[in-house]
């Protein structure tokens, strides 16, 4: 599991509506409950977190956080801060100085959702993006706090293929170049896959990739973990075999589609499909 470096700026990108905010919130909940066991993990020194919300109201964000069962996360909303002048919003340097002191306490981790308002100049200009990210890294170092900025990926096009996952990040190539770790959430719809892909590119260690499915409660689960649970149920409760239709029905109740379970059965070394039954290989 990739550990986001402490006291540095890292980037989390994905398409609009892909579930970026939910996945980040889940990563914080998992860090509190089961540190080190979620694909997005944080340094053990991180004990508290705050989130800066710029694209929705504070009440909307807090409602979502409450629905997900997260309690220990302080929220600051730019939309709700009526003392924040419009001119200040247009100046990333002034905005940062205004926003961070608004939290009731100093935190070890700050989510910035989205990061665009805190970037100088054009997001497609290399020097502007590079200087902005250097500034954010300096702030992270000075505060001894991790900064994790939320950003967008480019919209998929039939005439463009990405040789590296970080090339999907919208804007200048300075985004991956000047951020410590890049995290990309790629919806299955973009790649015609039956699952979402979570790709983590740390600065100093090899790339990591995970397959995710969305649960009924809104959270994400590792596709392999969902499948393992189904296969364990099959092994323990159904005398080591059951009809394929019944197995797919069980899969659907656990949030998996026919396509996903077909793929997992094809990949499984322990189970196989034979004469309409799922049984041990």
Phi, psi and omega in degrees: 000134183283130177261122179291125183301141181280149175061033175222168177263129175236164189235136176237118185237150177185167180291156177299128179086002182286342181107023183302310183297316179300316182294322177294316178299319178297322179298324178290318178299316179295325178297322179287321186270317185222069185302135176085004184246006180245148182308320175263107183241162184235157179304139180302339179289345182280115184246339182217156184215152174228156179231132177261116181255125182246340188251011177202173182282158179297319181296321178296316179295317181295324178296318178295318180297318179294320179300323180279357176082021181266130184245320188264069179210115181277136185246133170238130181246122179296321181300324185274349183273090184285351175277352181274111183290149180301321179299326179290322179297328181281351182245098183306323180295317178289324181298315179299316180295329180282320190285310188301321178290351181287341178287144183293333178217161177283133181250162179272344183217133176233123170271135178242110190231104356267176186274344190309318182294341184262013180250134178282145171065205182277141180284353177256001179265120186303310184295321180296313180294316181299314181294324178295317181288327173299317178298318179293323176294324177295319178297317179300318180293316182295321181277349189053049183222147176278133175247128179235109184265138179264133184217179183255154168264161178289151178290137181296141178227144183293336184264006181233129175239139183264123179282334178229145181299326181290345176289349177285342183299128183290140176100204186293152174293354177289339180303304176289332183291328186245013173248147186293310180227139175248134178239129180237128174255114184249116179294146178301330179300328182289328186248006182059035177259164180270005182215163173273151179249133173249116183243127182240124181243092177291163183286327189239357183231166184296156177299145175238145180222136182229150176255129186239151169231153181268126179277169180297331181278002178097339180286165176263150174226150174293130181304319181296323179293319177299316181294319180300319178297320179295316182292326176295318177300317179300313183295317187276327191252344187236032174054035173075008173200156174199165179295143181301320179299319178293322180295319179292327176296318176297321179297318180298322179294337179261012173089011180256146179268167176304316182297319180294314183290327176299317181295318181293322178293324177295327182274341187290138175267347186260339184228156179213165176252128182212123180054039177081010179238150170261126183213168180296141180287000000 
